[in-house]
Amino acid sequence: MTHENTVPRPALPTSVGPYDPAPHDVAPLTDAVLDDLAASLADATIVGLGESTRFSRETFDARDRLFRRLVRHHGFRALALQDTVAVADRLDRYVGTGEGSAAAALDDAWRPWRTAEMVAALEWIRAFNQEHPHDPVRIFGVRPAQAGPEDYDAVLAHVRASAPELLPELTSHLEPIRTAHHTDEHVQRARGTHPGRPFADHARDALALVRSLPGAHRDEDVAARMRRIVDFHERSVAGRGSYAGDDAVGADTLGDQQRRTGLRAVYWDGIAHTSATEGTLGLAPEKGPQPSVGSLLRARYGARYASVAIGFHHGDLGVAVVPEPAGDLLDARLGAVDLPAHRLDLRPAAVRRRWDGPARLRVISGVYDPSRDAAEHLAVASLADAFDVLVHIRRASPVRWLP
């Protein structure tokens, strides 16, 4: 059952009919159009490039092509990612020094980044940095430090050495839950692969066991690692029981990095995070409008934060076959344009008048289920306030996952 009947659906703008593609407003996504789009964003300090799904090769490609233009022609020198500071540091080290390989640098990255497309993007940044050793592109993470695989390994190694009789019990708690670093717990539940017990409960039991060890008060490093593991699972989507994330932390982290370095940045994330206004997720309508990283950046930077949304009409994403969107979704209206890909700039006053108003944009996450397709969306009160530019792909195909 979905929550569709619990809140009113925002209507599409009434200035034009819901199926009117307004073809004079859109432009095919040619290289020249991308050049012009990048130039129109050149005065921004931070540009949010949001995708409606992380599983589409075409949406990733559109975002990457625009990013490269912002770097090469308009002086942007930072890429901010939805991942931890520690992961971003490894990626930054690769693009800065060429140490190892792009694929190896992604070993502990958030699963959506572990693709051949991301490898190609990192390799391009590395090549650019080799050409510009005194003016390189940096990579930042917008998530604070959090538990990683090394923390589980350290806790297990400590108990193996100090209290081997407790190792089986500790392992029974930690081994199931460390899988969340590869596939989020709420995604495991949606896919039917979850082992059953909430991961936060396992983590808290593991912490209690570690605290019970003789001399535990002297092993501050192990205790700190175990507390990070608990925090990771308690603050996850499954642990909070909510899709409302830590966007305020992300905005603070990104803003601090930008001010500290003085670098203009491109921020890659989902449209629910890059939107320049609050939005309501169709899977959690009872939460109402929630602040996004982008909305907080817009409040702080004003027009110097620019927001671009990259969506698609339909396609096979590998994880699911996504049908054509329902008629009341913005994606259906954009899909009425007979082009494989196009751009709609909402900033001109005349275009804004024709397109602005409440809107619902398709969002395809790791828990997507075609049977509830109508609920898989982001609702915003003003389309033109939320996004400066829309990029629409007609047909999507899957990204190529790394082993």
Disulfide bonds with the S-S distance in Angstrom:
none
